C-alpha cells in the first residue's frame, strides 16, 4: 500500500491508479507515434467506458505534447495548468478533475505528481523533456496493440451482428408473406396460433446493442417458426390441390361417360387407366432464344448439336448469352438477399431454389411463378423473377406479379429479350 500512495501523490490510492502507473512505465520502453496511439484509443474509447468529455480532455492533453515525447525512452507528460485546460475544453474545475480521474482509472493516462503536488516541466534546447510532473500519456503507448486487437474483435462482432440481422429480416418477411397468403386464400391450418407466435417474436426483435449470441438465438427461433409455417402452408396447399384435382377428375369422368353413352347415362362403371403420360412436343430452344438465356448442351445428343448452331446464331445477333455472374452483378439487391438466404450460389439450380424462396417477399403468387416456369422453363423463369425482384426493390416495378406475367406473354410472342435488360442494367451501373 505504501507504494500505491507514493505513486498517486495526494490522491486516494486505487488499483486503477496503480495499474496506470505500471502501464506508463511499460509505455516508456515503447516508441509509438502519437497519431497511431490516439487512433487506437478513439476506436475503442466507448467500449472501455470513456465518454465524450473524457476524449475531449485527452485530445487537449495530446495537443500539448511533441513528436519526440513519444519516442522510446521518453514520456509524453503534460504540465498544462488547470486554467489552460479549462479554457481549452470549457470544463469547470470539478468536471476537469472528474474527466482526468476517469482517464486514469481506465488506464489511458497516469498521474505523475511532484513532491508538492504542482505540475511543472522543462525541456532542453532540442525540445526533449528533461523533467516534468503532470499528466502522463505513456499508458497509451503501452496499450496500442491491445486496443488494435480489441478494435478488430469489435469490428468482427459488428459484421456478424449485421449479417444475423439481415437473416432475421429475411425469415421475418418470409413468415409474414406465408401467413398473409394463407389467410387471404382461406387455407386451413393453425394460422391464428402461428400468427400469435410470430407477433411474440416480433416483440423480441433486436435492439441496437444486442450481442451476436442473442441475435443467433433469435434467428434460430425465427427459422424454427418459418419451418412450421412452411410445413403448414405446404400441407394446406396440397390439400387444396388434391380437392381441385378430384373435382376436375370427376368432371372429366362425367363428360367422358356422356360422350360414350348417347343416352347420357351409362349404368356400367367407367374406369380410366393411364399407364403413361401423353407425349408433349416442346421447342425449348425457341423459348431460350426468346429470353436470351442459353443452357449448356450435351455433346452426345444429336438434338443438342442443332441447339448449339442456334446458340451461335443468337450470339452473333444479340451478343453472348446470360450467365450466372452477369445476372448477379446486374441485380445487386437480389444478389444480397440471395446470398443471405443460400450462401454461395454455384449454379442455376441454387439460384432457382433461392428465387422461389424469395418470391413471396415481393408478392408474386405461386400460380404466376408456376406459369412462368411452365411457359419459359426453370432457367429463364428464374432470370425473369430475379429481374422482377431487383426492379421492384429499386422502385421501378409496382406490380411484380403483373410484370412477370407480362414477360411470359412477351416470350410467347417471341418478343422477350432478357439479355438486353440485364446488360442494360450493367451499363447503367457503370455510367
ABEGO torsion letter per residue (X at the ends): XAAAAAAAEABBBBAAAAAAAAAAAAAAABBBBAAAAAAAAAAAAAAAGBBAAAAAAAAAAAAABBAAAABBGBBBBBABBAAAAAAAAGBBAAAAAAAAAAAAAAGABBBBBBAAGBBBBBBBAAGBBABBBEBBAAAAAAAAAAAAAAAAAAAAAAAAAAAAAAAAAAAAAAAAAAAAAAAAAGBBEBAAAAAAAAAAAAAABBBAABBAAAAAAAAAAAAAAAAAAAAAAAAAAAAAAAAAAAAAAAAAAAAAAAAABAAGBBABBBBBBBABBBBBBBBAAAAAAAAGBBBBBBAABAAAAAAAAAAAAAAAAAEBBBBAAAAAAABAAAAAAAAAAAEBBABAAAAAAAAAAAAAAAGBBAAAAAAAAAAAEAAAAAAAAAAAAAAAAAGABABAAAAAAAAAAAAAAGABBAAAAAAAAAAAAAX
